[in-house]
Amino acid sequence: MCEYMETRRTHLRLHAELGSYDKKVVHALIDEVPMCHVSAVVDGTPYIQATVHWRERESVYIHGAVKNKMIKAISQGSQACLAFSHFGGNWKFTSRASSLAAGSTFAHPRRTS
């Protein structure tokens, strides 16, 4: 079995039993989900955005405009984080307006049978 190395940054914490360092499992997850979330700190401010992605061997590519300040910062060497979310089984998403920011919504997954 070929695995990714566990590091301080990749250590599985919460519900570690649901994670895997196995490259086949990680690659299958990346290939299966239609989008990912990219985050980085740009000029001292954290940013996150959803985008589409694709994988070629050990590299993951993300879609983004060259003028996007986060994409630009990443291309200039800023550290970034990719998050790939997979919901197994049947899930129903409901949204509700947030009082935290005008126009924002939160999706709340609920398992259905």
C-alpha positions, 0 to 999 in steps of 0.5 A: 500500500502506497501512502502519503506521509503523516505530518503535523499539517496532515495529521487526522484529528477529529474522527480520524477513523473516517480519514485515510493516508492511502493514495488510492483512497485520496485520489479516488476522493479528489477525482469523485467530488465535483468541487473543492475549497481553496484557502490562503492568507492574502495580505494578512487576510484569510480567504476561501473560495469554492472552485472546480479542480482536476487531478493529474497524477500527484498534482491537483489543478484548480480553476481560477482567474489569473487576476484573482488576488488569491490565485495570484498570491498562491502562484507567487508562493503563498501557502494554500489549503485544499478541502475536498468534501464527500458526503456518503449516503443520502443527504438533503441540504437545507439553507437558511439566511444568516444574521451574520452577514446580509445575503449569506446562507448556510447549508445544513446537511441532514442524513436521509434514509 
